[in-house]
Amino acid sequence: MSGELAQQQKVIEVSGTVTDSSGPVIGATVAVKGTSTGVITDIDGNFKLKVPVGATITVSYIGYSDKIVSVDNKTELKS
C-alpha cells in the first residue's frame, strides 16, 4: 500500500535563488530533507528541484548555517 501512496503523492518543481549580502551563492547544496535528492546552485545562485508537496528542503553551504525551508505549495523560493 505504501507504494500506491508514493505514486499518488504530488510532485512539483521548485526553483529559486540562494543569495547572501554579497549576491548569489554559487555551489550551495539544496536538498530534500531526509532524502538523497538534491542539486547545487549555478553561477547565478539559481536552482531547480522536483520535490513532493509539503516537503522540507535544506540549503547548505560551507561557512553558513543551514537554512530549512518548508515548500508547501510554493514553486519559487528565495533564500
Contacts in CASP RR format, 6 or more apart in sequence:
PFRMAT RR
TARGET T0000
AUTHOR 0000-0000-0000
METHOD contacts of the structure
MODEL  1
MSGELAQQQKVIEVSGTVTDSSGPVIGATVAVKGTSTGVITDIDGNFKLK
VPVGATITVSYIGYSDKIVSVDNKTELKS
9 52 0 8 1.000
9 53 0 8 1.000
10 52 0 8 1.000
10 53 0 8 1.000
11 50 0 8 1.000
11 51 0 8 1.000
11 52 0 8 1.000
11 53 0 8 1.000
12 50 0 8 1.000
12 51 0 8 1.000
12 52 0 8 1.000
12 53 0 8 1.000
12 71 0 8 1.000
12 73 0 8 1.000
12 75 0 8 1.000
13 48 0 8 1.000
13 49 0 8 1.000
13 50 0 8 1.000
13 51 0 8 1.000
13 75 0 8 1.000
14 48 0 8 1.000
14 49 0 8 1.000
14 50 0 8 1.000
14 51 0 8 1.000
14 57 0 8 1.000
14 71 0 8 1.000
14 74 0 8 1.000
14 75 0 8 1.000
14 76 0 8 1.000
14 77 0 8 1.000
15 46 0 8 1.000
15 47 0 8 1.000
15 48 0 8 1.000
15 49 0 8 1.000
15 75 0 8 1.000
15 76 0 8 1.000
15 77 0 8 1.000
16 46 0 8 1.000
16 47 0 8 1.000
16 48 0 8 1.000
16 76 0 8 1.000
16 77 0 8 1.000
16 78 0 8 1.000
16 79 0 8 1.000
17 24 0 8 1.000
17 41 0 8 1.000
17 44 0 8 1.000
17 45 0 8 1.000
17 46 0 8 1.000
17 47 0 8 1.000
17 78 0 8 1.000
17 79 0 8 1.000
18 24 0 8 1.000
18 25 0 8 1.000
18 28 0 8 1.000
18 30 0 8 1.000
18 41 0 8 1.000
18 45 0 8 1.000
18 47 0 8 1.000
18 59 0 8 1.000
18 61 0 8 1.000
18 79 0 8 1.000
19 25 0 8 1.000
19 45 0 8 1.000
19 78 0 8 1.000
19 79 0 8 1.000
20 64 0 8 1.000
24 41 0 8 1.000
24 43 0 8 1.000
24 44 0 8 1.000
24 45 0 8 1.000
24 46 0 8 1.000
25 41 0 8 1.000
25 45 0 8 1.000
25 61 0 8 1.000
25 64 0 8 1.000
26 41 0 8 1.000
26 42 0 8 1.000
26 43 0 8 1.000
26 44 0 8 1.000
26 45 0 8 1.000
27 40 0 8 1.000
27 41 0 8 1.000
27 42 0 8 1.000
27 45 0 8 1.000
27 61 0 8 1.000
28 40 0 8 1.000
28 41 0 8 1.000
28 45 0 8 1.000
28 47 0 8 1.000
28 59 0 8 1.000
28 60 0 8 1.000
28 61 0 8 1.000
29 38 0 8 1.000
29 39 0 8 1.000
29 40 0 8 1.000
29 58 0 8 1.000
29 59 0 8 1.000
29 60 0 8 1.000
29 61 0 8 1.000
30 38 0 8 1.000
30 39 0 8 1.000
30 40 0 8 1.000
30 41 0 8 1.000
30 47 0 8 1.000
30 49 0 8 1.000
30 57 0 8 1.000
30 58 0 8 1.000
30 59 0 8 1.000
31 37 0 8 1.000
31 38 0 8 1.000
31 39 0 8 1.000
31 57 0 8 1.000
31 58 0 8 1.000
31 60 0 8 1.000
32 38 0 8 1.000
32 49 0 8 1.000
32 51 0 8 1.000
32 52 0 8 1.000
32 55 0 8 1.000
32 56 0 8 1.000
32 57 0 8 1.000
33 55 0 8 1.000
33 56 0 8 1.000
33 57 0 8 1.000
33 58 0 8 1.000
33 68 0 8 1.000
37 49 0 8 1.000
37 50 0 8 1.000
37 51 0 8 1.000
38 49 0 8 1.000
39 47 0 8 1.000
39 48 0 8 1.000
39 49 0 8 1.000
40 47 0 8 1.000
41 47 0 8 1.000
49 57 0 8 1.000
51 57 0 8 1.000
51 71 0 8 1.000
53 71 0 8 1.000
53 72 0 8 1.000
53 73 0 8 1.000
54 70 0 8 1.000
54 71 0 8 1.000
54 72 0 8 1.000
54 73 0 8 1.000
55 70 0 8 1.000
55 71 0 8 1.000
56 68 0 8 1.000
56 69 0 8 1.000
56 70 0 8 1.000
56 71 0 8 1.000
57 68 0 8 1.000
57 69 0 8 1.000
57 71 0 8 1.000
57 77 0 8 1.000
58 66 0 8 1.000
58 67 0 8 1.000
58 68 0 8 1.000
58 69 0 8 1.000
59 66 0 8 1.000
59 67 0 8 1.000
59 69 0 8 1.000
59 79 0 8 1.000
60 66 0 8 1.000
60 67 0 8 1.000
67 79 0 8 1.000
69 77 0 8 1.000
69 79 0 8 1.000
71 77 0 8 1.000
END
